[in-house]
Amino acid sequence: MRTTVIPVGGPRPYEVHVGRDLYGALPALAGEAARAAVVFTRPVQHYAKHATDVLVGAGLMVVPIEVPDAESAKTVSTAERCWDVLGANGFTRTDVVIGVGGGAATDLAGFAAACWLRGVAWISIATSVNGMVDAALGGKTGVNIGAGKNLVGAFHPPVGVLCELSALETLPPEQVRAGLAEVVKGGFIADPVILDLIEADPVAAVDPAGSVLRELIERKVRVKAEVVAEDLTEKGRREILNYGHTLGHAIERAEAYAWSHGHAVAVGMVYAALVGRRTGRVDVVDRTRSILRSLDLPVTYRADAWDALLSAMRVDKKARGASMRFVLLDAVAVPATVVIDDEDLLRAAYEELTA
Ligand SMILES: NC(=O)c1ccc[n+]([C@@H]2O[C@H](COP(=O)([O-])OP(=O)(O)OC[C@H]3O[C@@H](n4cnc5c(N)ncnc54)[C@H](O)[C@@H]3O)[C@@H](O)[C@H]2O)c1
């Protein structure tokens, strides 16, 4: 099966490979490395083993590092354990770290690589939809601390990303759907064909073996690649990627991160559509709800939560000062960043969300 290669430009360009059985690309990506650390979680150990076999076959010394699953991987203590293993095995500046798994595992692996000897190369082998279309590219790496999620990290782009589509067949279906929320976001902010494809066949959109999910993933990767190439460190254009995230982040906080990011962003996109309509922009409320419902993603939230959500939106780390910034749509694929402090308007939009 063909492999699609999507370039990501910017100060440290790299490529995203999308396809099946991509492990053969690893030795070239590893470059001059003599050692590779393969950081993985238990549910994806099979894919980590594939990567290991290929690298050993190419003559590298491979050190497997299994880390706790999902968000439990993203701690300073797990990163420290990785550094201890790298130290014990004599990892030098030309060696490489490889993250295998969902976004949590690749965020951790990238962070471990960013700090080891002040930065060594790393490769992301993304195995979840969210990992492929969001976490693996853009160069953000990091861990969580008591004060909040993703508060400690570094911009450290990988030297290459492999979106291993065969892995999606073992990804739990609810994770496939949750990952599609970020894909829908890409449709609204930049690539309306994404929306057309889901509307035409929402069942095919979640089929891990089919061509529609593959096309959706490729399209969202291109959207993100184009944005982050222009703005690696989130000083400008990258802000459009926050569509649906102002309320989405607030819901994640209110739920103490028990809700998936995709579910929170889904509700956040409906809210952004409602706020957009109230501020005289394009009306995508019905379309947003219908697409998200067709993917079994949530479109509403608790009516009694407004005060808590408003406070959370005010202190979101991506807010500037106390003003609340929203990405809204002037038209589909025409996003604009807007500061809104009109609490009555925001509350009224929330009432529509929960009605
Ligand atoms: N760096 C970034 O720019 C960025 C962007 C978005 C999200 N993130 C981060 O990504 C994380 C969320 O990523 P996620 O949604 O992939 O969640 P995750 O990494 O927690 O993975 C979800 C679950 O699916 C399992 N899994 C992954 N691939 C699998 C497969 N092929 N088969 C079976 N099980 C599989 C994982 O082991 C885990 O149990 C969060 O920590 C978030 O902060 C980072």
The ligand as an ORCA input file, in Angstrom:
! r2SCAN-3c Opt
* xyz 0 1
  N       1.891     17.701     21.652
  C       0.762     18.169     21.164
  O       0.734     19.114     20.351
  C      -0.510     17.538     21.582
  C      -1.683     17.798     20.871
  C      -2.846     17.146     21.240
  C      -2.834     16.270     22.311
  N      -1.681     16.053     22.990
  C      -1.653     15.125     24.108
  O      -2.018     13.846     23.640
  C      -2.598     13.111     24.713
  C      -3.856     12.453     24.218
  O      -3.514     11.579     23.167
  P      -4.442     10.332     22.802
  O      -5.811     10.814     22.592
  O      -3.759      9.577     21.755
  O      -4.511      9.548     24.178
  P      -3.514      8.472     24.868
  O      -2.135      8.646     24.442
  O      -3.822      8.539     26.299
  O      -4.056      7.104     24.256
  C      -5.356      6.674     24.564
  C      -5.357      5.186     24.887
  O      -5.256      4.452     23.665
  C      -4.181      3.525     23.768
  N      -3.710      3.312     22.411
  C      -3.080      4.186     21.603
  N      -2.896      3.636     20.406
  C      -3.424      2.389     20.460
  C      -3.558      1.334     19.526
  N      -3.145      1.471     18.269
  N      -4.132      0.177     19.924
  C      -4.596      0.052     21.194
  N      -4.523      1.012     22.116
  C      -3.938      2.179     21.750
  C      -3.208      4.192     24.690
  O      -2.277      3.258     25.200
  C      -4.172      4.754     25.726
  O      -4.598      3.750     26.596
  C      -2.813     14.093     25.841
  O      -1.820     13.908     26.800
  C      -2.645     15.449     25.176
  O      -2.178     16.440     26.064
  C      -0.532     16.650     22.634
*
